[in-house]
Amino acid sequence: MGVALSNSFLVQLALLETLKKDDFNDEIDLFLPLIAVIISHEKLTEVNVNNLQIGINKLFGITPPLGAISTFLARAKTRNLLKKENGVFIPDVQIINEWKNGFDQKKEQVELSLSFVKEDFQNYAKSKFEVDLSLDECDQLLSKFIEDNLSDIATIHRFEKAKIANKVKNTNHVISSYIGEIYKQRGAILEHFSRCTKGMILANYLCLADKISPKKSYNNLTVYLDTPIIVGLLGFSGKT
């Protein structure tokens, strides 16, 4: 039996990154553990693009296009997670459990590691700006930072930004100052937070990439770069 997923968007993002297997052939393989988790959590006895899309949205707050899910289904069949009988995809429970890649244990680890991040941010906001934040508000502000800087997905909003804005003046400065601080220290807190940013990149890819049509020509191709990450990797920080 699967464990109910936290409603923390930070946890959901970190799990997207943590679930992936180390050995994979291409980007499609990265998402097969996600498919296995959905099938197990939703107790699906028959699998189709619609119930997978609903399950992914329920657990991870994102809605991949049906075309992408069709690609995952085909790969899942190739990897023997599913077998097709009378035109219906049927999951192989044993292989599904193997492809879950330790979901229940990783969920607990992710929640624990992110609790360290939120507590650290809570203490930082109090000591640096004399702002009292609840752990839930810390979760919301950290999620807001990732969303504002790394996401083109319009449907992931999990909180009322206005409520935080009314309580904390210049929220962007508070959260940006904290991210800059943990980046300079480069300790465990940054590693925990980095899982969330990597998860957001995966979420964007999952929702925006065209996995159906092979590219034969790269003319007029638009490339999106995650600028804040690139600037940070180059070692620049400080005022914009």
KOLFIKOL-106358 format. One line per 8 residues: number of its first residue (from 0); their letters; for each residue x, y, z of N, C-alpha, C. Coordinates in Angstrom, 2 decimals, padded with zeros to 5 digits. Example, Ala and Ser with C-alpha at 12.3 -4.5 7.8 and 13.67 -1.06 7.14 Angstrom:
BEGIN
0) as) 013.19/-005.69/007.80/012.30/-004.50/007.80/013.20/-003.30/007.80 ~ 012.85/-002.25/007.08/013.67/-001.06/007.14/012.90/000.03/007.87
//
This chain:
BEGIN
0) mgvalsns) 000.85/-001.20/000.00/000.00/000.00/000.00/000.88/001.25/000.00 ~ 000.55/002.23/-000.84/001.33/003.45/-000.92/000.99/004.40/000.21 ~ 001.93/005.28/000.51/001.72/006.27/001.54/001.21/007.55/000.90 ~ 000.24/008.20/001.53/-000.30/009.43/000.99/000.79/010.48/000.89 ~ 000.82/011.19/-000.22/001.87/012.17/-000.45/001.55/013.47/000.27 ~ 002.56/014.10/000.81/002.41/015.39/001.47/001.86/016.41/000.48 ~ 001.09/017.39/001.02/000.59/018.44/000.15/001.61/019.56/-000.05 ~ 002.83/019.36/000.47/003.90/020.32/000.27/004.42/020.21/-001.16
8) flvqlall) 004.37/021.32/-001.88/004.87/021.30/-003.25/006.38/021.07/-003.29 ~ 007.08/021.51/-002.24/008.52/021.25/-002.16/008.79/019.75/-002.12 ~ 008.01/019.02/-001.33/008.18/017.57/-001.24/007.90/016.92/-002.59 ~ 006.84/017.39/-003.24/006.48/016.81/-004.54/007.59/017.03/-005.56 ~ 008.16/018.22/-005.58/009.25/018.51/-006.52/010.48/017.67/-006.21 ~ 010.84/017.59/-004.92/012.03/016.83/-004.55/011.86/015.36/-004.89 ~ 010.66/014.83/-004.72/010.42/013.42/-005.03/010.53/013.16/-006.53 ~ 010.09/014.11/-007.35/010.26/013.95/-008.79/011.72/013.71/-009.14
16) etlkkddf) 012.62/014.46/-008.48/014.04/014.33/-008.77/014.63/013.08/-008.12 ~ 014.18/012.77/-006.91/014.77/011.68/-006.14/014.35/010.31/-006.67 ~ 013.16/010.22/-007.25/012.63/008.94/-007.70/013.39/008.35/-008.89 ~ 014.01/009.20/-009.68/014.62/008.70/-010.91/015.71/007.68/-010.63 ~ 015.82/006.68/-011.49/016.87/005.67/-011.35/018.20/006.21/-011.88 ~ 019.28/005.66/-011.36/020.61/006.08/-011.82/020.93/005.52/-013.19 ~ 020.41/004.32/-013.48/020.66/003.71/-014.79/019.45/003.89/-015.70 ~ 019.62/004.70/-016.72/018.53/004.95/-017.65/019.11/005.18/-019.04
24) ndeidlfl) 018.30/004.86/-020.03/018.75/005.00/-021.42/018.54/006.39/-021.97 ~ 017.42/007.01/-021.59/017.10/008.35/-022.08/016.15/009.02/-021.11 ~ 015.68/010.23/-021.48/014.85/011.01/-020.55/013.52/010.34/-020.25 ~ 013.01/009.52/-021.15/011.72/008.86/-020.91/011.84/007.88/-019.75 ~ 012.97/007.19/-019.65/013.19/006.26/-018.54/013.14/006.97/-017.19 ~ 013.49/008.25/-017.16/013.49/008.99/-015.90/012.13/009.00/-015.24 ~ 011.08/008.92/-016.06/009.73/009.09/-015.53/009.01/007.76/-015.29 ~ 009.63/006.63/-015.62/008.96/005.36/-015.37/008.73/005.08/-013.88
32) pliaviis) 009.67/005.45/-012.96/009.35/005.29/-011.54/008.12/006.10/-011.13 ~ 007.96/007.28/-011.72/006.78/008.10/-011.44/005.51/007.36/-011.87 ~ 005.55/006.75/-013.05/004.40/005.99/-013.55/004.10/004.82/-012.62 ~ 005.16/004.13/-012.17/004.98/002.99/-011.27/004.35/003.43/-009.95 ~ 004.78/004.57/-009.43/004.21/005.08/-008.17/002.73/005.39/-008.33 ~ 002.37/006.02/-009.43/000.96/006.37/-009.66/000.11/005.11/-009.75 ~ 000.57/004.13/-010.50/-000.19/002.89/-010.67/-000.40/002.21/-009.31 ~ 000.66/002.19/-008.50/000.57/001.56/-007.19/-000.31/002.35/-006.23
40) hekltevn) -000.08/003.66/-006.18/-000.82/004.52/-005.24/-002.31/004.54/-005.54 ~ -002.65/004.57/-006.83/-004.06/004.64/-007.23/-004.68/003.25/-007.36 ~ -003.87/002.20/-007.13/-004.35/000.81/-007.22/-005.03/000.54/-008.57 ~ -004.36/000.95/-009.63/-004.93/000.80/-010.97/-004.78/-000.64/-011.44 ~ -005.88/-001.24/-011.82/-005.84/-002.59/-012.39/-005.82/-002.53/-013.92 ~ -006.27/-001.41/-014.48/-006.15/-001.13/-015.90/-005.58/000.27/-016.04 ~ -004.65/000.43/-016.95/-003.93/001.70/-017.06/-004.20/002.34/-018.41 ~ -004.53/003.64/-018.40/-004.69/004.39/-019.64/-004.19/005.81/-019.43
48) vnnlqigi) -004.13/006.56/-020.49/-003.55/007.91/-020.40/-004.35/008.81/-019.47 ~ -005.66/008.62/-019.42/-006.49/009.51/-018.62/-006.31/009.27/-017.12 ~ -006.35/007.98/-016.69/-006.21/007.79/-015.24/-004.78/008.04/-014.77 ~ -003.79/007.90/-015.66/-002.44/008.28/-015.29/-002.30/009.79/-015.14 ~ -002.89/010.53/-016.06/-002.83/011.99/-015.99/-003.49/012.49/-014.71 ~ -004.64/011.93/-014.36/-005.33/012.31/-013.14/-004.48/011.97/-011.91 ~ -003.87/010.79/-011.92/-003.04/010.38/-010.79/-001.82/011.25/-010.60 ~ -001.16/011.63/-011.69/000.02/012.50/-011.60/-000.37/013.87/-011.05
56) nklfgitp) -001.50/014.38/-011.49/-001.96/015.67/-010.99/-002.29/015.59/-009.50 ~ -002.91/014.49/-009.09/-003.32/014.33/-007.70/-002.12/014.26/-006.76 ~ -001.08/013.53/-007.18/000.06/013.31/-006.29/001.14/014.38/-006.42 ~ 001.31/014.93/-007.64/002.44/015.82/-007.86/002.04/017.23/-008.31 ~ 000.74/017.48/-008.49/000.29/018.84/-008.79/000.63/019.33/-010.18 ~ 000.97/018.44/-011.10/001.26/018.83/-012.47/000.42/017.98/-013.42 ~ 000.18/018.49/-014.63/-000.67/017.80/-015.59/000.07/017.65/-016.92 ~ 000.75/016.52/-017.10/001.45/016.30/-018.37/000.45/016.14/-019.51
64) plgaistf) 000.82/016.51/-020.74/-000.07/016.29/-021.89/-000.27/014.80/-022.13 ~ -001.42/014.46/-022.69/-001.75/013.06/-022.93/-000.76/012.41/-023.90 ~ -000.24/013.19/-024.84/000.74/012.65/-025.78/001.99/012.16/-025.09 ~ 002.45/012.92/-024.08/003.64/012.50/-023.32/003.35/011.22/-022.55 ~ 002.16/011.14/-021.95/001.80/009.95/-021.18/001.70/008.74/-022.09 ~ 001.23/008.93/-023.31/001.18/007.82/-024.28/002.57/007.26/-024.53 ~ 003.56/008.14/-024.60/004.94/007.71/-024.79/005.42/006.90/-023.59 ~ 005.07/007.36/-022.39/005.46/006.63/-021.18/004.82/005.25/-021.14
72) laraktrn) 003.56/005.18/-021.56/002.87/003.89/-021.57/003.57/002.90/-022.51 ~ 003.94/003.38/-023.67/004.64/002.51/-024.63/005.97/002.02/-024.06 ~ 006.70/002.92/-023.40/007.98/002.53/-022.81/007.76/001.57/-021.63 ~ 006.72/001.83/-020.84/006.42/000.96/-019.71/006.12/-000.47/-020.18 ~ 005.47/-000.58/-021.33/005.20/-001.90/-021.89/006.51/-002.55/-022.33 ~ 007.38/-001.77/-022.96/008.67/-002.29/-023.40/009.50/-002.79/-022.21 ~ 009.39/-002.07/-021.08/010.14/-002.44/-019.88/009.41/-003.47/-019.02 ~ 008.28/-003.96/-019.52/007.51/-005.02/-018.86/006.79/-004.58/-017.59
80) llkkengv) 006.68/-003.27/-017.36/005.83/-002.81/-016.27/004.36/-003.10/-016.58 ~ 004.04/-003.08/-017.86/002.67/-003.30/-018.32/002.66/-004.38/-019.38 ~ 001.56/-005.09/-019.48/001.32/-005.99/-020.60/-000.04/-005.63/-021.20 ~ -000.16/-005.85/-022.47/-001.39/-005.46/-023.16/-002.23/-006.70/-023.43 ~ -003.45/-006.68/-022.92/-004.38/-007.79/-023.10/-005.71/-007.23/-023.60 ~ -006.14/-007.73/-024.75/-007.40/-007.28/-025.34/-007.46/-005.75/-025.46 ~ -006.33/-005.17/-025.85/-006.27/-003.73/-026.07/-006.18/-002.90/-024.80 ~ -005.98/-003.56/-023.64/-005.92/-002.85/-022.36/-004.56/-003.08/-021.71
88) fipdvqii) -003.98/-002.03/-021.12/-002.71/-002.14/-020.40/-002.97/-002.65/-018.98 ~ -002.32/-003.78/-018.62/-002.46/-004.38/-017.30/-001.11/-004.31/-016.60 ~ -001.04/-003.79/-015.36/000.25/-003.69/-014.67/000.72/-005.02/-014.11 ~ 002.04/-005.23/-014.15/002.67/-006.36/-013.50/003.09/-005.88/-012.11 ~ 002.40/-006.35/-011.07/002.56/-005.81/-009.72/004.01/-005.93/-009.24 ~ 004.64/-007.05/-009.48/006.00/-007.26/-008.99/006.98/-006.27/-009.63 ~ 006.89/-006.12/-010.93/007.81/-005.20/-011.62/007.47/-003.75/-011.28 ~ 006.18/-003.45/-011.11/005.78/-002.10/-010.69/006.44/-001.76/-009.36
96) newkngfd) 006.42/-002.69/-008.40/007.03/-002.44/-007.09/008.53/-002.21/-007.21 ~ 009.17/-002.93/-008.13/010.61/-002.73/-008.34/010.88/-001.33/-008.90 ~ 010.04/-000.88/-009.82/010.26/000.41/-010.47/009.84/001.59/-009.59 ~ 009.14/001.33/-008.49/008.82/002.42/-007.57/010.07/003.00/-006.93 ~ 011.16/002.25/-007.01/012.48/002.75/-006.62/012.51/003.26/-005.17 ~ 011.88/002.50/-004.27/011.91/002.85/-002.85/011.12/004.09/-002.51 ~ 009.97/004.29/-003.16/009.20/005.52/-003.01/008.87/005.83/-001.55 ~ 008.32/004.86/-000.81/007.87/005.13/000.55/009.01/005.59/001.44
104) qkkeqvel) 010.17/004.92/001.31/011.32/005.31/002.13/011.86/006.67/001.69 ~ 011.92/006.90/000.39/012.44/008.18/-000.11/011.54/009.34/000.27 ~ 010.23/009.07/000.31/009.30/010.11/000.72/009.60/010.57/002.15 ~ 009.84/009.62/003.04/010.16/009.97/004.42/011.47/010.75/004.50 ~ 012.46/010.33/003.73/013.76/011.01/003.73/013.63/012.44/003.20 ~ 012.86/012.60/002.12/012.67/013.93/001.53/011.95/014.85/002.50 ~ 010.90/014.35/003.14/010.17/015.19/004.09/011.07/015.62/005.24 ~ 011.94/014.70/005.71/012.85/015.04/006.80/013.87/016.08/006.36
112) slsfvked) 014.47/015.88/005.18/015.49/016.82/004.71/014.90/018.21/004.48 ~ 013.68/018.27/003.95/013.07/019.57/003.70/012.59/020.24/004.98 ~ 012.34/019.45/006.01/012.01/020.07/007.30/013.22/020.83/007.84 ~ 014.44/020.33/007.55/015.66/021.04/007.94/015.76/022.38/007.20 ~ 015.42/022.36/005.90/015.47/023.59/005.09/014.50/024.62/005.64 ~ 013.28/024.20/005.91/012.25/025.15/006.37/012.59/025.71/007.75 ~ 013.11/024.85/008.63/013.50/025.33/009.96/014.67/026.31/009.86 ~ 015.61/026.01/008.97/016.76/026.90/008.78/016.31/028.25/008.22
120) fqnyaksk) 015.39/028.22/007.26/014.86/029.47/006.69/014.08/030.25/007.75 ~ 013.32/029.55/008.56/012.56/030.18/009.64/013.49/030.92/010.59 ~ 014.58/030.28/010.98/015.55/030.90/011.89/016.26/032.08/011.22 ~ 016.55/031.92/009.93/017.24/032.99/009.19/016.34/034.23/009.09 ~ 015.08/034.04/008.75/014.15/035.18/008.62/014.00/035.91/009.95 ~ 014.01/035.15/011.03/013.87/035.77/012.36/015.12/036.54/012.74 ~ 016.29/035.95/012.55/017.53/036.58/012.99/017.96/037.72/012.08 ~ 017.71/037.58/010.77/018.18/038.58/009.81/017.18/039.71/009.61
128) fevdlsld) 015.87/039.37/009.59/014.86/040.38/009.25/013.82/040.59/010.35 ~ 013.97/039.86/011.47/013.00/039.94/012.57/011.58/039.65/012.08 ~ 011.47/038.64/011.21/010.18/038.21/010.66/009.86/036.83/011.21 ~ 008.67/036.72/011.81/008.23/035.43/012.34/007.41/034.70/011.28 ~ 007.91/033.55/010.84/007.22/032.74/009.84/006.91/031.37/010.41 ~ 005.73/030.87/010.07/005.42/029.48/010.40/006.14/028.58/009.40 ~ 006.25/027.30/009.71/006.90/026.37/008.79/006.11/026.27/007.49 ~ 004.79/026.37/007.58/003.97/026.33/006.37/004.25/027.55/005.49
136) ecdqllsk) 004.42/028.70/006.12/004.74/029.91/005.35/006.13/029.83/004.73 ~ 007.06/029.19/005.44/008.40/028.97/004.86/008.29/028.09/003.62 ~ 007.47/027.05/003.71/007.24/026.16/002.57/006.69/026.95/001.39 ~ 005.75/027.83/001.66/005.11/028.61/000.60/006.10/029.57/-000.05 ~ 006.92/030.24/000.75/007.87/031.21/000.18/008.96/030.51/-000.63 ~ 009.44/029.37/-000.16/010.43/028.62/-000.92/009.84/028.11/-002.23 ~ 008.59/027.64/-002.17/007.91/027.19/-003.39/007.73/028.35/-004.36 ~ 007.38/029.51/-003.82/007.17/030.70/-004.65/008.47/031.08/-005.37
144) fiednlsd) 009.59/030.99/-004.67/010.87/031.34/-005.30/011.16/030.42/-006.48 ~ 010.99/029.12/-006.26/011.25/028.15/-007.34/010.30/028.39/-008.50 ~ 009.04/028.62/-008.18/008.05/028.84/-009.25/008.36/030.10/-010.05 ~ 008.67/031.17/-009.35/008.92/032.45/-010.03/010.16/032.40/-010.92 ~ 011.15/031.61/-010.52/012.42/031.62/-011.23/012.62/030.48/-012.22 ~ 011.90/029.38/-012.03/012.20/028.20/-012.83/011.02/027.62/-013.57 ~ 009.84/028.16/-013.41/008.68/027.45/-013.95/007.95/028.23/-015.03 ~ 007.57/027.48/-016.09/006.64/028.00/-017.08/005.28/027.31/-016.96
152) iatihrfe) 005.11/026.50/-015.91/003.86/025.78/-015.72/002.89/026.69/-014.96 ~ 001.73/026.89/-015.53/000.79/027.86/-014.95/-000.18/027.25/-013.95 ~ -000.15/025.92/-013.76/-001.19/025.28/-012.95/-000.67/024.73/-011.63 ~ 000.50/025.17/-011.17/001.06/024.56/-009.97/000.79/025.36/-008.71 ~ 000.08/026.47/-008.79/-000.13/027.31/-007.63/-000.81/026.52/-006.52 ~ -000.18/026.47/-005.35/-000.71/025.72/-004.24/-001.02/026.61/-003.03 ~ -000.91/027.90/-003.19/-001.11/028.75/-002.03/-001.50/030.15/-002.46 ~ -002.02/030.91/-001.52/-002.40/032.29/-001.79/-001.21/033.19/-001.52
160) kakiankv) -000.58/033.66/-002.58/000.60/034.50/-002.42/000.27/035.80/-001.67 ~ -000.93/036.30/-001.89/-001.30/037.59/-001.29/-001.23/037.53/000.23 ~ -001.57/036.38/000.82/-001.57/036.27/002.27/-000.16/036.44/002.82 ~ 000.80/035.85/002.15/002.19/036.00/002.59/002.67/037.43/002.35 ~ 002.31/037.98/001.20/002.75/039.34/000.86/002.25/040.35/001.87 ~ 001.04/040.14/002.39/000.48/041.07/003.36/001.21/040.99/004.70 ~ 001.74/039.81/005.01/002.41/039.62/006.30/003.88/040.01/006.23 ~ 004.53/039.64/005.12/005.97/039.89/004.98/006.19/040.91/003.87
168) kntnhvis) 006.69/042.06/004.25/006.99/043.08/003.25/008.26/042.69/002.50 ~ 008.23/042.90/001.19/009.37/042.60/000.33/009.79/041.13/000.48 ~ 008.83/040.26/000.23/009.11/038.82/000.35/010.24/038.38/-000.57 ~ 010.34/038.98/-001.76/011.40/038.58/-002.69/012.78/038.80/-002.08 ~ 012.93/039.89/-001.34/014.22/040.18/-000.73/014.54/039.16/000.36 ~ 013.54/038.81/001.15/013.76/037.86/002.25/014.19/036.51/001.71 ~ 013.44/036.00/000.74/013.74/034.66/000.23/015.02/034.67/-000.61 ~ 015.23/035.71/-001.41/016.45/035.78/-002.23/017.69/035.87/-001.36
176) syigeiyk) 017.59/036.61/-000.27/018.71/036.73/000.65/019.06/035.37/001.24 ~ 018.04/034.61/001.59/018.27/033.28/002.16/018.91/032.34/001.14 ~ 018.38/032.34/-000.08/018.95/031.46/-001.12/020.42/031.82/-001.37 ~ 020.70/033.12/-001.41/022.09/033.55/-001.59/022.98/033.07/-000.46 ~ 022.45/033.08/000.76/023.22/032.66/001.92/023.55/031.17/001.88 ~ 022.57/030.34/001.57/022.84/028.89/001.54/023.71/028.53/000.33 ~ 023.61/029.34/-000.73/024.48/029.08/-001.89/025.94/029.35/-001.53 ~ 026.19/030.41/-000.78/027.56/030.74/-000.39/028.14/029.68/000.54
184) qrgaileh) 027.30/029.13/001.42/027.77/028.13/002.37/027.98/026.78/001.70 ~ 027.16/026.47/000.65/027.28/025.22/-000.10/027.27/023.99/000.81 ~ 026.40/023.98/001.79/026.32/022.86/002.71/025.15/021.94/002.39 ~ 024.74/021.15/003.40/023.67/020.17/003.21/022.35/020.85/002.88 ~ 022.10/022.03/003.44/020.84/022.73/003.18/020.69/023.02/001.70 ~ 021.77/023.46/001.06/021.72/023.74/-000.38/021.43/022.46/-001.16 ~ 022.03/021.36/-000.73/021.80/020.09/-001.40/020.33/019.69/-001.32 ~ 019.73/019.86/-000.14/018.31/019.52/000.03/017.45/020.41/-000.87
192) fsrctkgm) 017.75/021.71/-000.88/016.96/022.64/-001.68/017.16/022.39/-003.17 ~ 018.37/021.97/-003.55/018.66/021.72/-004.97/017.78/020.62/-005.55 ~ 017.39/019.65/-004.72/016.51/018.59/-005.20/015.20/019.18/-005.71 ~ 014.72/020.21/-005.03/013.46/020.83/-005.43/013.61/021.56/-006.75 ~ 014.72/022.27/-006.93/014.92/023.00/-008.19/015.09/022.03/-009.35 ~ 015.80/020.92/-009.12/015.94/019.90/-010.18/014.59/019.27/-010.48 ~ 013.78/019.07/-009.44/012.44/018.53/-009.65/011.58/019.45/-010.48 ~ 011.73/020.75/-010.29/010.96/021.70/-011.09/011.37/021.63/-012.55
200) ilanylcl) 012.66/021.48/-012.81/013.12/021.34/-014.19/012.51/020.09/-014.83 ~ 012.47/018.99/-014.07/011.84/017.77/-014.58/010.34/017.99/-014.82 ~ 009.69/018.71/-013.91/008.26/018.97/-014.07/007.99/019.80/-015.32 ~ 008.84/020.80/-015.56/008.69/021.59/-016.78/008.89/020.74/-018.02 ~ 009.90/019.90/-017.99/010.14/019.03/-019.14/008.97/018.09/-019.37 ~ 008.47/017.53/-018.27/007.36/016.58/-018.35/006.14/017.22/-018.98 ~ 005.91/018.48/-018.67/004.69/019.15/-019.13/004.85/019.88/-020.46 ~ 006.08/020.22/-020.82/006.26/021.08/-021.99/006.95/020.42/-023.17
208) adkispkk) 007.70/019.34/-022.94/008.47/018.75/-024.03/007.60/017.95/-024.98 ~ 007.95/017.98/-026.24/007.27/017.17/-027.26/008.04/015.86/-027.41 ~ 007.46/014.78/-026.88/008.15/013.49/-026.91/007.64/012.60/-028.03 ~ 006.73/013.10/-028.84/006.11/012.28/-029.86/006.77/012.47/-031.22 ~ 006.92/013.73/-031.62/007.42/014.02/-032.96/008.95/014.11/-032.96 ~ 009.62/013.19/-033.66/011.09/013.29/-033.74/011.51/014.54/-034.51 ~ 012.55/015.19/-034.02/013.01/016.41/-034.67/013.93/016.06/-035.84 ~ 013.51/016.40/-037.06/014.34/016.20/-038.23/015.04/017.49/-038.63
216) synnltvy) 014.48/018.59/-038.22/015.08/019.88/-038.54/015.08/020.74/-037.28 ~ 016.18/021.44/-037.05/016.28/022.27/-035.87/016.21/023.76/-036.23 ~ 015.70/024.04/-037.42/015.48/025.43/-037.78/014.34/026.00/-036.95 ~ 014.45/027.26/-036.59/013.42/027.96/-035.82/013.13/027.29/-034.48 ~ 014.14/026.63/-033.93/013.99/025.97/-032.63/014.25/026.99/-031.53 ~ 013.34/027.09/-030.57/013.51/027.98/-029.42/014.06/027.19/-028.25 ~ 015.16/027.66/-027.67/015.78/026.99/-026.53/015.58/027.85/-025.29 ~ 015.03/027.25/-024.22/014.82/027.96/-022.97/015.91/027.56/-021.98
224) ldtpiivg) 016.60/028.54/-021.43/017.65/028.28/-020.45/017.17/028.75/-019.09 ~ 017.46/027.95/-018.05/017.10/028.33/-016.69/018.14/029.31/-016.18 ~ 017.93/030.58/-016.50/018.94/031.62/-016.30/019.46/031.72/-014.86 ~ 018.59/031.71/-013.82/019.13/031.83/-012.46/020.13/030.74/-012.12 ~ 019.89/029.52/-012.60/020.82/028.43/-012.31/022.15/028.67/-013.03 ~ 022.08/029.07/-014.30/023.30/029.29/-015.08/024.13/030.42/-014.47 ~ 023.47/031.50/-014.08/024.18/032.63/-013.47/024.85/032.19/-012.17 ~ 024.10/031.39/-011.38/024.66/030.90/-010.12/025.86/029.99/-010.34
232) llgfsgkt) 025.76/029.11/-011.33/026.86/028.19/-011.61/028.11/028.93/-012.08 ~ 027.91/030.10/-012.71/029.04/030.90/-013.15/029.69/031.65/-011.99 ~ 029.05/031.60/-010.83/029.65/032.22/-009.65/029.22/033.64/-009.38 ~ 028.23/034.13/-010.11/027.77/035.50/-009.88/026.66/035.53/-008.83 ~ 026.65/036.55/-008.02/025.60/036.73/-007.04/025.49/038.21/-006.70 ~ 024.51/038.52/-005.88/024.35/039.94/-005.48/023.18/040.58/-006.18 ~ 023.19/041.90/-006.24/022.07/042.63/-006.82/021.95/042.32/-008.31 ~ 020.70/042.26/-008.78/020.46/041.97/-010.19/021.16/042.97/-011.09
//
